[in-house]
Amino acid sequence: MITTSVAARLAGNDLQQHIFASQSTVIQECNTNGETCLFDWDCCSGFCNWYNSNGAPDGHCRKGDQ
């Protein structure tokens, strides 16, 4: 009897590569400064600017010191 792992049954090759990707691969998928974001973890810098200086919604990645 051939045994197959649960991960192999549930995921195709592309999803398995994402699940088992190294951190450096996943980190490359973040947004750079100026790109849109919803959460801090969406941005490579770790900072999502939710509001601009006028208090209006913004939603763009920014540098950490701004």
Backbone torsions as a table, in degrees:
resi	resn	phi	psi	omega
1	MET	NA	132.0	179.2
2	ILE	-88.3	127.0	178.5
3	THR	-97.8	141.3	178.9
4	THR	-126.4	136.1	-179.1
5	SER	-68.5	157.9	178.5
6	VAL	-61.1	-42.1	179.5
7	ALA	-60.9	-39.2	-179.9
8	ALA	-67.1	-35.1	179.6
9	ARG	-74.7	-38.1	-175.6
10	LEU	-80.7	-31.2	-172.9
11	ALA	-120.3	145.0	171.3
12	GLY	-78.1	-178.5	-176.7
13	ASN	-61.1	-41.1	-178.0
14	ASP	-64.2	-44.9	-179.4
15	LEU	-67.7	-37.7	177.9
16	GLN	-61.9	-40.0	179.4
17	GLN	-63.5	-36.4	178.5
18	HIS	-71.7	-42.5	-179.0
19	ILE	-61.4	-43.2	-175.2
20	PHE	-99.2	14.9	-179.5
21	ALA	-68.0	149.1	176.5
22	SER	-72.0	162.0	-178.8
23	GLN	-57.7	-38.6	-178.1
24	SER	-62.6	-32.2	178.3
25	THR	-70.1	-43.0	-177.9
26	VAL	-70.2	-40.1	-178.4
27	ILE	-61.6	-32.1	-179.5
28	GLN	-65.5	-13.8	-177.3
29	GLU	-88.7	6.1	-179.3
30	CYS	-80.9	164.0	-180.0
31	ASN	-86.6	142.7	178.3
32	THR	-86.9	172.4	-178.8
33	ASN	-57.6	134.7	-179.8
34	GLY	95.4	-18.0	178.7
35	GLU	-81.8	157.4	-177.3
36	THR	-70.4	152.5	-179.2
37	CYS	-154.3	159.9	172.6
38	LEU	-115.0	-32.5	-175.9
39	PHE	-131.8	159.5	178.6
40	ASP	-58.2	-37.7	-176.9
41	TRP	-72.4	-9.2	174.2
42	ASP	-71.2	-22.5	-172.6
43	CYS	-101.2	141.7	176.5
44	CYS	-61.3	-35.0	-179.4
45	SER	-75.6	-18.6	-178.1
46	GLY	86.5	9.4	-178.6
47	PHE	-131.0	117.8	174.7
48	CYS	-104.5	122.3	-180.0
49	ASN	-84.3	98.0	-175.6
50	TRP	-73.4	-32.1	-178.8
51	TYR	-132.2	146.3	176.6
52	ASN	-85.2	-176.0	-175.6
53	SER	-65.3	-19.9	177.6
54	ASN	-88.6	-1.6	-179.3
55	GLY	86.2	4.2	178.4
56	ALA	-83.2	149.4	178.1
57	PRO	-56.7	139.2	-177.2
58	ASP	-121.8	-68.5	176.6
59	GLY	72.8	43.6	177.2
60	HIS	-128.8	146.2	177.7
61	CYS	-67.5	146.0	-179.7
62	ARG	-139.9	167.8	175.2
63	LYS	-71.5	156.7	-177.1
64	GLY	-68.0	-23.8	-176.4
65	ASP	-93.8	8.7	-179.2
66	GLN	-103.5	NA	NA
